[in-house]
Amino acid sequence: MPKIVVVVMHPMPRVWDALCERTCELAPFLEHIERAELKSRQTSDDGVTRCVHAWRARANVPALLAHHVDKGVLEWTGRTEWRAEVPESRWVVEPKSMKGAALCEALMRFSAAAGGRGTRVDLELALVGPQRMAGMQMLTNTLLATHFRKLVDAAAKLIEKR
């Protein structure tokens, strides 16, 4: 299970808000994402907020080849949940190509950094979907870690925009 740490120089409440409450607003800051849409949001009586987001990546291939790209590889559902009083959120990613099965699960923890001027974001990532080859597992881990870093960078850009 890879563990990734990113520090962003914005206070924790603002980073938390961007990565949990305003997730879909990050899409314009991610060059590899075409769109993100909030499909549902519910807060249970016990204070757990659950969101479902639909994501679509850009096909970064020449136009001549674009129609050969399986759309299921470019689309996924992100399910997130958190409690307002606990500085962490859980994520599950379900690629459309996997027909409702999860590819990975993640736990994102937030803590103050740089004397409260920054935020440390720790991510524990677990691949739970079938990985047929060790090389594919390493590639998937690398892609997901890169996406996570870009997601945190997008949160910083969203915060700076406001």
DSSP file (Angstrom, degrees, kcal/mol; ACC not computed):
  #  RESIDUE AA STRUCTURE BP1 BP2  ACC     N-H-->O    O-->H-N    N-H-->O    O-->H-N    TCO  KAPPA ALPHA  PHI   PSI    X-CA   Y-CA   Z-CA
    1    1 A M              0   0    0      0, 0.0   125,-0.2     0, 0.0     2,-0.1   0.000 360.0 360.0 360.0 110.0    0.0    0.0    0.0
    2    2 A P        -     0   0    0      0, 0.0   123,-2.6     0, 0.0     2,-0.5  -0.384 360.0-154.6 -67.0 143.5    1.8    3.2   -1.1
    3    3 A K  E     -A  124   0A   0    121,-0.2     2,-0.4    -2,-0.1   121,-0.2  -0.985  11.9-171.7-119.1 130.8    1.8    6.1    1.2
    4    4 A I  E     -A  123   0A   0    119,-2.7   119,-3.1    -2,-0.5     2,-0.4  -0.963   6.2-163.2-126.1 137.6    2.1    9.6   -0.3
    5    5 A V  E     +A  122   0A   0     -2,-0.4     2,-0.4   117,-0.2   117,-0.2  -0.984   9.6 176.2-124.0 131.5    2.7   12.9    1.6
    6    6 A V  E     -A  121   0A   0    115,-2.3   115,-3.3    -2,-0.4     2,-0.5  -0.998  14.4-155.0-131.7 136.4    2.1   16.3    0.1
    7    7 A V  E     -A  120   0A   0     -2,-0.4     2,-0.4   113,-0.2   113,-0.2  -0.952  10.5-171.3-111.5 130.4    2.4   19.6    1.8
    8    8 A V  E     -A  119   0A   0    111,-2.5   111,-2.8    -2,-0.5     2,-2.0  -0.968  27.3-126.1-121.9 136.8    0.4   22.6    0.5
    9    9 A M  S    S+     0   0    0     -2,-0.4   109,-0.2   109,-0.2   111,-0.0  -0.380  77.5  93.2 -87.7  63.4    1.0   26.1    1.8
   10   10 A H  S    S-     0   0    0     -2,-2.0    -2,-0.2   109,-0.1     5,-0.1  -0.974  86.0 -87.9-143.0 149.6   -2.6   26.9    2.7
   11   11 A P    >>  -     0   0    0      0, 0.0     4,-1.8     0, 0.0     3,-0.8  -0.216  39.9-112.6 -61.3 149.5   -4.4   26.5    6.1
   12   12 A M  H 3> S+     0   0    0    106,-0.5     4,-3.0   104,-0.3     5,-0.3   0.847 111.7  57.0 -54.7 -43.7   -6.0   23.1    6.7
   13   13 A P  H 3> S+     0   0    0      0, 0.0     4,-2.1     0, 0.0    -1,-0.2   0.883 110.1  46.0 -59.5 -35.0   -9.6   24.3    6.7
   14   14 A R  H <> S+     0   0    0     -3,-0.8     4,-2.1     2,-0.2    -2,-0.2   0.884 114.4  46.5 -74.2 -38.0   -9.3   25.7    3.2
   15   15 A V  H  X S+     0   0    0     -4,-1.8     4,-2.6     2,-0.2     5,-0.2   0.921 112.8  50.9 -68.3 -43.9   -7.5   22.6    1.9
   16   16 A W  H  X>S+     0   0    0     -4,-3.0     4,-2.3     1,-0.2     5,-0.7   0.934 110.4  49.7 -55.8 -48.8  -10.1   20.3    3.5
   17   17 A D  I  X>S+     0   0    0     -4,-2.1     5,-2.0    -5,-0.3     4,-0.6   0.913 112.7  46.7 -58.6 -45.7  -12.8   22.4    1.9
   18   18 A A  I  <5S+     0   0    0     -4,-2.1    -1,-0.2     3,-0.2    -2,-0.2   0.908 118.5  39.6 -66.0 -42.5  -11.3   22.2   -1.6
   19   19 A L  I  <5S+     0   0    0     -4,-2.6    -1,-0.2    -5,-0.1    -2,-0.2   0.714 131.5  22.3 -84.1 -20.7  -10.5   18.5   -1.5
   20   20 A C  I ><5S+     0   0    0     -4,-2.3     3,-0.5    -5,-0.2    -3,-0.2   0.813 130.9  30.4-109.5 -55.7  -13.7   17.3    0.2
   21   21 A E  I 3<<S+     0   0    0     -5,-0.7    -3,-0.2    -4,-0.6     3,-0.2   0.796 129.8  33.3 -79.3 -29.1  -16.5   19.9   -0.2
   22   22 A R  T > <S+     0   0    0     -5,-2.0     3,-1.3    -6,-0.2     4,-0.4  -0.067  72.2 136.1-121.0  32.3  -15.5   21.3   -3.6
   23   23 A T  G X  S+     0   0    0     -3,-0.5     3,-1.8     1,-0.3     4,-0.3   0.859  71.3  52.9 -50.7 -47.0  -14.0   18.3   -5.3
   24   24 A C  G >  S+     0   0    0      1,-0.3     3,-1.2     2,-0.2    -1,-0.3   0.767  97.5  66.8 -66.4 -24.2  -15.7   18.9   -8.7
   25   25 A E  G <  S+     0   0    0     -3,-1.3    -1,-0.3     1,-0.2    -2,-0.2   0.582  88.3  69.7 -71.5  -7.8  -14.4   22.4   -8.8
   26   26 A L  G X  S+     0   0    0     -3,-1.8     3,-1.9    -4,-0.4     4,-0.3   0.725  75.0  85.6 -79.5 -22.2  -10.9   21.0   -9.1
   27   27 A A  G X  S+     0   0    0     -3,-1.2     3,-2.0    -4,-0.3     6,-0.3   0.850  82.2  56.3 -52.0 -44.6  -11.5   19.7  -12.7
   28   28 A P  G 3  S+     0   0    0      0, 0.0    -1,-0.3     0, 0.0    -2,-0.1   0.724 106.4  53.1 -63.8 -16.9  -10.7   23.0  -14.5
   29   29 A F  G <  S+     0   0    0     -3,-1.9     2,-0.6    -4,-0.2    -2,-0.2   0.388  94.5  79.9 -95.5   2.8   -7.2   23.0  -12.8
   30   30 A L    X   -     0   0    0     -3,-2.0     3,-2.0    -4,-0.3    -1,-0.1  -0.922  63.6-162.3-114.2 106.8   -6.4   19.4  -14.0
   31   31 A E  T 3  S+     0   0    0     -2,-0.6    -1,-0.1     1,-0.3    -4,-0.0   0.737  90.4  53.6 -63.0 -23.1   -5.2   19.4  -17.6
   32   32 A H  T 3  S+     0   0    0     25,-0.1    26,-2.3    28,-0.0     2,-0.5   0.428  94.9  84.1 -91.6   1.0   -5.9   15.6  -17.9
   33   33 A I  E <   -B   57   0A   0     -3,-2.0    24,-0.3    -6,-0.3    -3,-0.2  -0.906  50.6-173.4-110.2 129.1   -9.6   15.9  -16.7
   34   34 A E  E    S-     0   0A   0     22,-2.6     2,-0.3    -2,-0.5    23,-0.2   0.881  70.3 -21.1 -82.1 -43.5  -12.4   16.8  -19.1
   35   35 A R  E     -B   56   0A   0     21,-1.7    21,-2.2     2,-0.0     2,-0.3  -0.992  45.8-158.9-162.5 159.7  -15.1   17.1  -16.4
   36   36 A A  E     -B   55   0A   0     -2,-0.3     2,-0.4    19,-0.2    19,-0.2  -0.984  16.9-172.1-142.0 137.0  -16.2   16.2  -12.9
   37   37 A E  E     -B   54   0A   0     17,-2.4    17,-2.9    -2,-0.3     2,-0.6  -0.995  25.4-126.8-137.0 132.9  -19.8   16.2  -11.8
   38   38 A L  E     +B   53   0A   0     -2,-0.4    15,-0.2    15,-0.2     3,-0.1  -0.680  27.3 177.7 -75.5 120.1  -21.4   15.8   -8.4
   39   39 A K  E     -     0   0A   0     13,-3.3     2,-0.3    -2,-0.6    14,-0.2   0.806  63.0  -6.3 -94.3 -36.4  -24.0   13.0   -8.8
   40   40 A S  E     -B   52   0A   0     12,-1.4    12,-2.3     2,-0.0    -1,-0.3  -0.992  51.5-169.5-158.2 155.1  -25.2   12.8   -5.2
   41   41 A R  E     +B   51   0A   0     -2,-0.3     2,-0.4    10,-0.2    10,-0.2  -0.958  14.1 170.2-148.3 127.3  -24.5   14.1   -1.7
   42   42 A Q  E     -B   50   0A   0      8,-2.5     8,-3.3    -2,-0.3     2,-0.5  -0.997  19.5-157.8-139.0 142.4  -26.0   12.8    1.5
   43   43 A T  E     -B   49   0A   0     -2,-0.4     6,-0.2     6,-0.2    -2,-0.0  -0.986  22.5-142.5-119.1 122.2  -25.2   13.5    5.2
   44   44 A S    >   -     0   0    0      4,-2.6     3,-1.9    -2,-0.5    -2,-0.0  -0.233  27.8-102.7 -78.4 168.7  -26.4   10.8    7.5
   45   45 A D  T 3  S+     0   0    0      1,-0.3    -1,-0.1     2,-0.1    -2,-0.0   0.783 122.3  57.9 -61.4 -27.6  -27.9   11.3   11.0
   46   46 A D  T 3  S-     0   0    0      2,-0.1    -1,-0.3     1,-0.0    -2,-0.0   0.316 123.5-102.6 -89.4  10.6  -24.6   10.2   12.5
   47   47 A G  S <  S+     0   0    0     -3,-1.9    37,-0.7     1,-0.3     2,-0.6   0.570  73.0 140.4  88.9  10.3  -22.7   13.0   10.6
   48   48 A V  E     - C   0  83A   0     35,-0.2    -4,-2.6    36,-0.1     2,-0.5  -0.778  37.9-153.7 -89.8 123.4  -21.1   11.0    7.8
   49   49 A T  E     -BC  43  82A   0     33,-3.3    33,-1.8    -2,-0.6     2,-0.4  -0.841  11.4-170.0 -96.1 131.1  -21.2   12.9    4.5
   50   50 A R  E     -BC  42  81A   0     -8,-3.3    -8,-2.5    -2,-0.5     2,-0.3  -0.984   4.5-177.7-124.5 130.0  -21.1   10.7    1.4
   51   51 A C  E     -BC  41  80A   0     29,-2.5    29,-2.3    -2,-0.4     2,-0.4  -0.932  14.9-155.9-125.8 150.3  -20.6   12.0   -2.2
   52   52 A V  E     -BC  40  79A   0    -12,-2.3   -13,-3.3    -2,-0.3   -12,-1.4  -0.996  16.4-173.5-124.1 125.5  -20.6   10.4   -5.5
   53   53 A H  E     -BC  38  78A   0     25,-2.9    25,-2.7    -2,-0.4     2,-0.5  -0.936  16.8-145.1-119.9 141.4  -18.7   12.1   -8.4
   54   54 A A  E     -BC  37  77A   0    -17,-2.9   -17,-2.4    -2,-0.4     2,-0.3  -0.929  23.3-170.4-104.2 127.4  -18.5   11.2  -12.1
   55   55 A W  E     -BC  36  76A   0     21,-3.0    21,-1.7    -2,-0.5     2,-0.4  -0.856  11.7-169.6-117.7 150.1  -15.1   11.9  -13.7
   56   56 A R  E     -BC  35  75A   0    -21,-2.2   -22,-2.6    -2,-0.3   -21,-1.7  -0.968  11.3-150.5-141.0 125.9  -14.0   11.9  -17.3
   57   57 A A  E     -B   33   0A   0     17,-3.3     2,-0.3    -2,-0.4   -24,-0.3  -0.506  26.1-105.8 -87.3 159.8  -10.4   12.1  -18.4
   58   58 A R        -     0   0    0    -26,-2.3     2,-1.0    -2,-0.2    -1,-0.1  -0.658  28.7-121.1 -81.3 141.1   -9.2   13.6  -21.7
   59   59 A A        -     0   0    0     -2,-0.3     2,-1.6     1,-0.1     7,-0.1  -0.758  24.3-160.5 -81.5 106.6   -8.1   11.2  -24.3
   60   60 A N        +     0   0    0     -2,-1.0    -1,-0.1   -28,-0.1    -2,-0.0  -0.407  53.3 103.2 -90.5  60.3   -4.6   12.4  -24.9
   61   61 A V  S    S-     0   0    0     -2,-1.6     5,-0.1     1,-0.0    -2,-0.1  -0.911  83.2 -78.3-134.0 160.6   -4.2   10.7  -28.3
   62   62 A P    >>  -     0   0    0      0, 0.0     3,-1.8     0, 0.0     4,-1.1  -0.283  44.9-114.3 -58.2 147.3   -4.2   12.1  -31.8
   63   63 A A  H 3> S+     0   0    0      1,-0.3     4,-0.6     2,-0.2     3,-0.4   0.823 115.2  63.0 -53.9 -35.2   -7.8   12.7  -33.2
   64   64 A L  H 34 S+     0   0    0      1,-0.2    -1,-0.3     2,-0.1     3,-0.2   0.811 111.6  36.7 -60.7 -30.9   -7.3    9.9  -35.7
   65   65 A L  H X4 S+     0   0    0     -3,-1.8     3,-2.2     1,-0.1     4,-0.5   0.584  91.2  92.9 -97.5 -12.1   -6.9    7.3  -32.9
   66   66 A A  H >< S+     0   0    0     -4,-1.1     3,-1.4    -3,-0.4    -2,-0.1   0.832  80.1  57.7 -56.0 -38.1   -9.5    8.8  -30.4
   67   67 A H  T 3< S+     0   0    0     -4,-0.6    -1,-0.3     1,-0.3     4,-0.1   0.640 101.3  58.8 -70.5 -11.1  -12.4    6.7  -31.6
   68   68 A H  T <  S+     0   0    0     -3,-2.2     2,-0.4     2,-0.1    -1,-0.3   0.567  82.5 101.4 -89.5 -10.3  -10.3    3.6  -30.8
   69   69 A V  S <  S-     0   0    0     -3,-1.4     2,-0.5    -4,-0.5   -10,-0.0  -0.627  80.6-119.9 -81.0 127.7  -10.0    4.5  -27.1
   70   70 A D    >>  -     0   0    0     -2,-0.4     3,-1.7     1,-0.2     4,-0.6  -0.531  15.5-148.2 -67.1 117.4  -12.3    2.6  -24.8
   71   71 A K  H >> S+     0   0    0     -2,-0.5     3,-0.9     1,-0.3     4,-0.7   0.791  93.6  68.4 -59.8 -28.8  -14.5    5.2  -23.1
   72   72 A G  H 34 S+     0   0    0      1,-0.3    25,-1.9     2,-0.2    24,-0.4   0.750  95.0  55.5 -63.7 -23.4  -14.7    3.0  -20.0
   73   73 A V  H <4 S+     0   0    0     -3,-1.7    -1,-0.3     1,-0.2    -2,-0.2   0.755 108.3  48.5 -77.3 -25.4  -11.0    3.6  -19.4
   74   74 A L  H << S+     0   0    0     -3,-0.9   -17,-3.3    -4,-0.6     2,-0.4   0.512 105.5  65.2 -93.8  -6.3  -11.5    7.4  -19.4
   75   75 A E  E  <  +C   56   0A   0     -4,-0.7    21,-3.0   -19,-0.2    22,-0.5  -0.930  55.7 159.8-123.1 142.6  -14.5    7.5  -17.0
   76   76 A W  E     -CD  55  95A   0    -21,-1.7   -21,-3.0    -2,-0.4     2,-0.5  -0.986  33.5-123.4-153.1 161.8  -14.8    6.6  -13.4
   77   77 A T  E     -CD  54  94A   0     17,-2.4    17,-2.9    -2,-0.3     2,-0.5  -0.927  20.6-157.6-107.2 131.9  -16.9    7.1  -10.3
   78   78 A G  E     -CD  53  93A   0    -25,-2.7   -25,-2.9    -2,-0.5     2,-0.5  -0.951   5.2-165.8-109.0 124.9  -15.3    8.5   -7.2
   79   79 A R  E     +CD  52  92A   0     13,-2.9    13,-2.0    -2,-0.5     2,-0.3  -0.947  12.3 179.7-110.8 126.4  -17.1    7.8   -3.9
   80   80 A T  E     +CD  51  91A   0    -29,-2.3   -29,-2.5    -2,-0.5     2,-0.3  -0.910   7.4 178.9-125.3 152.2  -16.0    9.9   -0.9
   81   81 A E  E     +CD  50  90A   0      9,-1.9     9,-2.7    -2,-0.3     2,-0.3  -0.991   9.1 152.2-150.9 149.6  -17.0   10.0    2.7
   82   82 A W  E     -CD  49  89A   0    -33,-1.8   -33,-3.3    -2,-0.3     2,-0.4  -0.980  36.7-120.8-163.3 165.3  -16.0   12.0    5.8
   83   83 A R  E >   -C   48   0A   0      5,-0.6     3,-1.5     3,-0.4     5,-0.4  -0.958  26.1-131.1-113.7 137.4  -17.1   13.4    9.1
   84   84 A A  T 3  S+     0   0    0    -37,-0.7    -1,-0.1    -2,-0.4   -36,-0.1   0.821 106.2  49.3 -58.5 -32.6  -16.8   17.1    9.6
   85   85 A E  T 3  S+     0   0    0    -38,-0.1    -1,-0.3     1,-0.1   -38,-0.0   0.494 100.7  71.6 -89.2  -2.5  -15.1   16.8   13.0
   86   86 A V  S <  S-     0   0    0     -3,-1.5     2,-2.5     2,-0.2    -3,-0.4  -0.961  78.9-136.7-116.9 122.5  -12.4   14.2   11.8
   87   87 A P  S    S+     0   0    0      0, 0.0    23,-3.1     0, 0.0     2,-0.3  -0.284  74.0  79.4 -79.0  59.4   -9.7   15.5    9.5
   88   88 A E  E     - E   0 109A   0     -2,-2.5    -5,-0.6    -5,-0.4     2,-0.3  -0.986  54.8-160.7-154.0 158.6   -9.7   12.6    7.1
   89   89 A S  E     -DE  82 108A   0     19,-2.4    19,-3.2    -2,-0.3     2,-0.4  -0.993  13.7-137.2-141.8 150.1  -11.8   11.3    4.1
   90   90 A R  E     -DE  81 107A   0     -9,-2.7    -9,-1.9    -2,-0.3     2,-0.4  -0.864  19.9-166.7-107.4 140.7  -12.1    7.9    2.5
   91   91 A W  E     -DE  80 106A   0     15,-2.8    15,-2.7    -2,-0.4     2,-0.4  -0.959  10.5-171.4-127.8 144.2  -12.2    7.5   -1.3
   92   92 A V  E     -DE  79 105A   0    -13,-2.0   -13,-2.9    -2,-0.4     2,-0.5  -0.996  11.4-156.1-132.2 130.9  -13.2    4.6   -3.6
   93   93 A V  E     -DE  78 104A   0     11,-2.4    10,-3.3    -2,-0.4    11,-1.2  -0.934   9.3-175.8-112.9 125.4  -12.5    4.8   -7.3
   94   94 A E  E     -D   77   0A   0    -17,-2.9   -17,-2.4    -2,-0.5     8,-0.2  -0.898  15.9-148.0-121.9  99.5  -14.6    2.6   -9.7
   95   95 A P  E > > -D   76   0A   0      0, 0.0     3,-1.7     0, 0.0     5,-0.6  -0.383  18.4-128.4 -63.9 142.1  -13.5    2.8  -13.3
   96   96 A K  G > 5S+     0   0    0    -21,-3.0     3,-1.8   -24,-0.4   -23,-0.2   0.856 109.1  63.2 -58.5 -34.4  -16.4    2.4  -15.8
   97   97 A S  G 3 5S+     0   0    0    -25,-1.9    -1,-0.3   -22,-0.5   -24,-0.1   0.683  97.0  57.4 -65.9 -16.9  -14.4   -0.3  -17.5
   98   98 A M  G X 5S-     0   0    0     -3,-1.7     3,-1.4   -26,-0.2    -1,-0.3   0.323 105.9-129.2 -97.9   7.6  -14.6   -2.4  -14.3
   99   99 A K  T < 5S-     0   0    0     -3,-1.8    -3,-0.1     1,-0.3    -2,-0.1   0.880  75.5 -33.0  50.2  53.9  -18.4   -2.4  -14.3
  100  100 A G  T 3 <S+     0   0    0     -5,-0.6    -1,-0.3     1,-0.3     2,-0.3   0.341 107.1 123.3  90.2  -6.5  -18.9   -1.2  -10.7
  101  101 A A    <   -     0   0    0     -3,-1.4    -1,-0.3    -6,-0.3     2,-0.2  -0.635  64.4-112.5 -86.3 147.7  -15.9   -2.9   -9.2
  102  102 A A        -     0   0    0     -2,-0.3    -8,-0.3    -8,-0.2     3,-0.1  -0.561  21.7-169.7 -80.5 141.0  -13.4   -0.8   -7.2
  103  103 A L  S    S-     0   0    0    -10,-3.3    26,-2.1     1,-0.4    25,-2.0   0.823  72.3  -4.7 -89.2 -44.9   -9.9   -0.2   -8.6
  104  104 A C  E     -EF  93 127A   0    -11,-1.2   -11,-2.4    23,-0.3    -1,-0.4  -0.976  53.1-149.2-149.4 160.4   -8.6    1.4   -5.4
  105  105 A E  E     -EF  92 126A   0     21,-2.5    21,-2.9    -2,-0.3     2,-0.3  -0.959  21.2-171.6-126.6 148.0   -9.5    2.7   -2.0
  106  106 A A  E     -EF  91 125A   0    -15,-2.7   -15,-2.8    -2,-0.3     2,-0.5  -0.987  19.4-152.7-142.5 150.8   -7.7    5.6   -0.3
  107  107 A L  E     -EF  90 124A   0     17,-2.1    17,-2.4    -2,-0.3     2,-0.5  -0.993  15.7-164.0-121.4 121.6   -7.6    7.3    3.1
  108  108 A M  E     -EF  89 123A   0    -19,-3.2   -19,-2.4    -2,-0.5     2,-0.4  -0.929   5.5-168.4-109.1 123.4   -6.7   10.9    3.0
  109  109 A R  E     -EF  88 122A   0     13,-2.9    13,-2.7    -2,-0.5     2,-0.4  -0.914   5.2-154.8-114.3 140.3   -5.6   12.5    6.3
  110  110 A F  E     + F   0 121A   0    -23,-3.1     2,-0.3    -2,-0.4    11,-0.2  -0.911  18.5 164.7-114.0 137.3   -5.2   16.2    6.9
  111  111 A S  E     - F   0 120A   0      9,-2.0     9,-3.5    -2,-0.4     2,-0.1  -0.990  40.7 -94.7-148.1 154.9   -2.9   17.9    9.5
  112  112 A A  E     - F   0 119A   0     -2,-0.3     2,-0.3     7,-0.2     7,-0.3  -0.360  43.0-178.7 -67.7 146.4   -1.5   21.3   10.1
  113  113 A A  E > > + F   0 118A   0      5,-2.3     5,-2.6     1,-0.1     3,-0.8  -0.934  55.6  27.6-139.5 162.2    2.0   22.1    8.8
  114  114 A A  G > 5S-     0   0    0     -2,-0.3     3,-1.7     1,-0.3    -1,-0.1   0.900 134.1 -52.2  52.5  47.8    4.3   25.0    8.9
  115  115 A G  G 3 5S-     0   0    0      1,-0.3    -1,-0.3     2,-0.1    -3,-0.0   0.809 108.4 -50.9  62.9  30.4    2.9   26.4   12.1
  116  116 A G  G < 5S+     0   0    0     -3,-0.8  -104,-0.3     2,-0.2    -1,-0.3   0.320 122.1 101.4  90.3  -8.6   -0.7   26.3   10.8
  117  117 A R  T < 5S+     0   0    0     -3,-1.7     2,-0.2    -4,-0.3    -3,-0.2   0.663  86.7  32.8 -80.8 -15.0    0.2   28.2    7.6
  118  118 A G  E   <S- F   0 113A   0     -5,-2.6    -5,-2.3  -109,-0.2  -106,-0.5  -0.752  73.3-128.1-132.1 178.3    0.2   24.9    5.6
  119  119 A T  E     -AF   8 112A   0   -111,-2.8  -111,-2.5    -7,-0.3     2,-0.5  -0.997   7.8-147.6-134.1 133.0   -1.4   21.5    5.4
  120  120 A R  E     -AF   7 111A   0     -9,-3.5    -9,-2.0    -2,-0.4     2,-0.6  -0.880  15.6-164.0 -96.0 127.7    0.1   18.1    5.3
  121  121 A V  E     -AF   6 110A   0   -115,-3.3  -115,-2.3    -2,-0.5     2,-0.5  -0.956   3.4-167.8-116.7 114.7   -2.0   15.7    3.3
  122  122 A D  E     -AF   5 109A   0    -13,-2.7   -13,-2.9    -2,-0.6     2,-0.5  -0.865   2.7-165.9-101.9 133.3   -1.2   12.0    3.8
  123  123 A L  E     -AF   4 108A   0   -119,-3.1  -119,-2.7    -2,-0.5     2,-0.6  -0.981   9.6-166.7-122.9 126.9   -2.7    9.5    1.4
  124  124 A E  E     -AF   3 107A   0    -17,-2.4   -17,-2.1    -2,-0.5     2,-0.4  -0.964  17.9-166.5-107.5 122.3   -2.8    5.7    2.0
  125  125 A L  E     - F   0 106A   0   -123,-2.6     2,-0.4    -2,-0.6   -19,-0.2  -0.916  10.8-175.2-117.4 132.4   -3.6    4.0   -1.3
  126  126 A A  E     - F   0 105A   0    -21,-2.9   -21,-2.5    -2,-0.4     2,-0.6  -0.984  19.8-141.8-129.2 122.6   -4.7    0.4   -1.7
  127  127 A L  E     + F   0 104A   0     -2,-0.4   -23,-0.3   -23,-0.2     4,-0.1  -0.720  28.5 166.0 -78.4 122.8   -5.3   -1.3   -5.0
  128  128 A V        +     0   0    0    -25,-2.0   -24,-0.2    -2,-0.6    -1,-0.2   0.558  45.2  90.7-114.6 -15.0   -8.3   -3.6   -4.5
  129  129 A G  S    S-     0   0    0    -26,-2.1     2,-0.2     1,-0.1   -26,-0.1  -0.351  94.6 -77.9 -78.1 163.2   -9.2   -4.4   -8.1
  130  130 A P        -     0   0    0      0, 0.0     2,-0.6     0, 0.0    -1,-0.1  -0.429  43.5-168.0 -64.9 128.2   -7.7   -7.3  -10.0
  131  131 A Q        -     0   0    0     -2,-0.2     6,-0.1     1,-0.1     3,-0.0  -0.958   3.9-170.6-118.4 109.7   -4.2   -6.7  -11.1
  132  132 A R        +     0   0    0     -2,-0.6     2,-0.4     1,-0.1    -1,-0.1   0.826  69.5  32.1 -74.0 -31.8   -3.1   -9.4  -13.6
  133  133 A M  S  > S-     0   0    0      1,-0.1     4,-1.8     0, 0.0     3,-0.3  -0.961  71.7-130.4-130.5 145.7    0.6   -8.5  -13.8
  134  134 A A  H  > S+     0   0    0     -2,-0.4     4,-2.2     1,-0.2     5,-0.2   0.871 110.7  56.8 -59.1 -37.5    3.0   -7.0  -11.3
  135  135 A G  H  > S+     0   0    0      1,-0.2     4,-2.3     2,-0.2    -1,-0.2   0.878 105.5  50.4 -62.3 -38.3    4.0   -4.4  -13.9
  136  136 A M  H  > S+     0   0    0     -3,-0.3     4,-2.8     2,-0.2    -1,-0.2   0.871 108.2  53.1 -67.2 -36.5    0.4   -3.2  -14.3
  137  137 A Q  H  X S+     0   0    0     -4,-1.8     4,-2.5     2,-0.2    -2,-0.2   0.920 110.5  46.6 -64.5 -42.9    0.1   -2.9  -10.5
  138  138 A M  H  X S+     0   0    0     -4,-2.2     4,-2.3     2,-0.2    -2,-0.2   0.916 113.6  48.5 -65.0 -42.7    3.3   -0.7  -10.4
  139  139 A L  H  X S+     0   0    0     -4,-2.3     4,-2.7     2,-0.2    -2,-0.2   0.920 111.9  49.1 -62.5 -44.7    2.0    1.4  -13.3
  140  140 A T  H  X S+     0   0    0     -4,-2.8     4,-2.7     2,-0.2     5,-0.2   0.919 110.5  50.7 -62.3 -44.5   -1.4    1.8  -11.7
  141  141 A N  H  X S+     0   0    0     -4,-2.5     4,-2.4     1,-0.2    -1,-0.2   0.919 111.9  48.1 -57.7 -44.5    0.2    2.9   -8.4
  142  142 A T  H  X S+     0   0    0     -4,-2.3     4,-2.4     2,-0.2    -2,-0.2   0.919 112.3  48.1 -64.0 -45.1    2.3    5.4  -10.2
  143  143 A L  H  X S+     0   0    0     -4,-2.7     4,-2.5     1,-0.2    -2,-0.2   0.917 113.7  46.8 -62.5 -43.9   -0.6    6.9  -12.2
  144  144 A L  H  X S+     0   0    0     -4,-2.7     4,-2.4     2,-0.2    -2,-0.2   0.894 111.9  50.1 -67.5 -39.4   -2.8    7.1   -9.0
  145  145 A A  H  X S+     0   0    0     -4,-2.4     4,-2.2    -5,-0.2    -1,-0.2   0.908 111.9  48.6 -63.9 -41.7    0.0    8.8   -7.0
  146  146 A T  H  X S+     0   0    0     -4,-2.4     4,-2.3     2,-0.2    -2,-0.2   0.919 111.1  50.0 -63.6 -43.7    0.6   11.3   -9.8
  147  147 A H  H  X S+     0   0    0     -4,-2.5     4,-2.3     1,-0.2    -2,-0.2   0.904 109.3  52.3 -61.7 -41.1   -3.2   12.0  -10.0
  148  148 A F  H  X S+     0   0    0     -4,-2.4     4,-2.3     2,-0.2    -2,-0.2   0.932 109.2  48.6 -60.8 -46.5   -3.3   12.6   -6.3
  149  149 A R  H  X S+     0   0    0     -4,-2.2     4,-2.3     1,-0.2    -1,-0.2   0.910 112.6  48.6 -60.4 -41.6   -0.4   15.1   -6.4
  150  150 A K  H  X S+     0   0    0     -4,-2.3     4,-2.5     2,-0.2    -1,-0.2   0.859 108.3  55.0 -66.2 -34.8   -2.1   16.9   -9.2
  151  151 A L  H  X S+     0   0    0     -4,-2.3     4,-1.9     2,-0.2    -2,-0.2   0.915 109.3  46.2 -64.1 -43.5   -5.4   16.9   -7.2
  152  152 A V  H  X S+     0   0    0     -4,-2.3     4,-2.0     2,-0.2    -2,-0.2   0.900 112.1  51.1 -66.9 -40.3   -3.7   18.6   -4.3
  153  153 A D  H  X S+     0   0    0     -4,-2.3     4,-2.1     1,-0.2    -2,-0.2   0.901 108.9  51.8 -61.2 -40.4   -2.0   21.1   -6.6
  154  154 A A  H  X S+     0   0    0     -4,-2.5     4,-2.5     1,-0.2    -2,-0.2   0.879 106.1  54.4 -64.0 -37.4   -5.4   21.8   -8.1
  155  155 A A  H  X S+     0   0    0     -4,-1.9     4,-2.4     2,-0.2    -1,-0.2   0.915 107.4  50.4 -61.3 -42.5   -6.8   22.4   -4.6
  156  156 A A  H  X S+     0   0    0     -4,-2.0     4,-2.3     1,-0.2    -2,-0.2   0.907 111.0  48.7 -62.2 -41.5   -4.1   25.0   -4.0
  157  157 A K  H  X S+     0   0    0     -4,-2.1     4,-1.6     2,-0.2    -2,-0.2   0.888 110.3  51.0 -66.4 -38.9   -4.9   26.7   -7.3
  158  158 A L  H  X S+     0   0    0     -4,-2.5     4,-1.0     2,-0.2    -2,-0.2   0.917 111.0  48.6 -63.6 -42.5   -8.6   26.8   -6.4
  159  159 A I  H >< S+     0   0    0     -4,-2.4     3,-0.7     1,-0.2    -2,-0.2   0.919 110.7  50.6 -62.5 -44.1   -7.8   28.3   -3.0
  160  160 A E  H 3< S+     0   0    0     -4,-2.3    -1,-0.2     1,-0.2    -2,-0.2   0.789 103.5  60.7 -65.8 -28.1   -5.6   31.0   -4.6
  161  161 A K  H 3<        0   0    0     -4,-1.6    -1,-0.2     1,-0.2    -2,-0.2   0.816 360.0 360.0 -68.1 -31.1   -8.3   31.9   -7.1
  162  162 A R    <<        0   0    0     -4,-1.0    -1,-0.2    -3,-0.7    -2,-0.2   0.472 360.0 360.0 -78.8 360.0  -10.7   32.9   -4.3
